[in-house]
Amino acid sequence: MSGNPIRYDSKVIALNALSDRGYELVLDRAGMPFQAGKEIMLHGAEPTDDRQYSIASGEQDEHLHLLFRHIPEGALTPQLVTWKPGDACAFTGPFGSFLLRDFLAPIVFIATGTGIAPAVSFAKTYEGLEMTVLHGVRVDDDLMGRALFENGDYHPCVTQQEDSAFFKGRVTAKLQELSLPEDAHYYLCGANDMILEVRGLLKGKGVGDDCIFSEAYYFW
């Protein structure tokens, strides 16, 4: 799939609250083809409001699903939480290079927050895909996509909920507990500080740069 990203006129299908500040936005796909792991630029009221979101849909899904966290002081998410089914919107895409490189290599996906979106897209697109997933969140309700992964090698990491039944701590702490295949490919998506720390941990274990792929999320 090549060529320049295209601007599409779309509409809102649904806005689903997943947690106190976590949402799933469902949009009319408007005929846009994409590969799992790609992203779009969602347009706000002003050009300076535009923000990028990874697609959390399978390649053959009818609609586009986007995951976001409401940032009250942000530029776009305060607009998104007011959108209603039928509202007109627009996006440009697809673009990005955060794609699965080698289906024969063991896959380890490490995410924080809504950085789980590409893993959701991978799981929905490639039936039977085996992935080790580490997902770091504040509270249990922030574990977006949990139903897709919990029957596999899934490691939720919760930092701010004392009564959580899951691992209490950051993904970096959980990563150091796990025994992972030497030939694995690592996909990191989420907060930049997590990506830098995990990359350092992996390199310390002898994982080469050619086996680590990352996409940072910036909450602004």
URMORA-V256295 format. One record per helix or strand of 2 or more residues. SS is the DSSP state (A for helix, B for strand). FROM is the first residue (numbers start at 0). LEN is the number of residues. If there is no record, write none. Layout:
ss:from:len
SS:FROM:LEN
SS:FROM:LEN
This chain:
ss:from:len
B:5:12
B:21:7
B:38:4
A:46:3
B:50:5
B:62:7
A:76:4
B:87:8
B:106:6
A:112:13
B:130:7
A:139:3
A:145:4
B:152:6
B:166:2
A:170:7
B:184:7
A:191:13
A:208:3
B:211:6
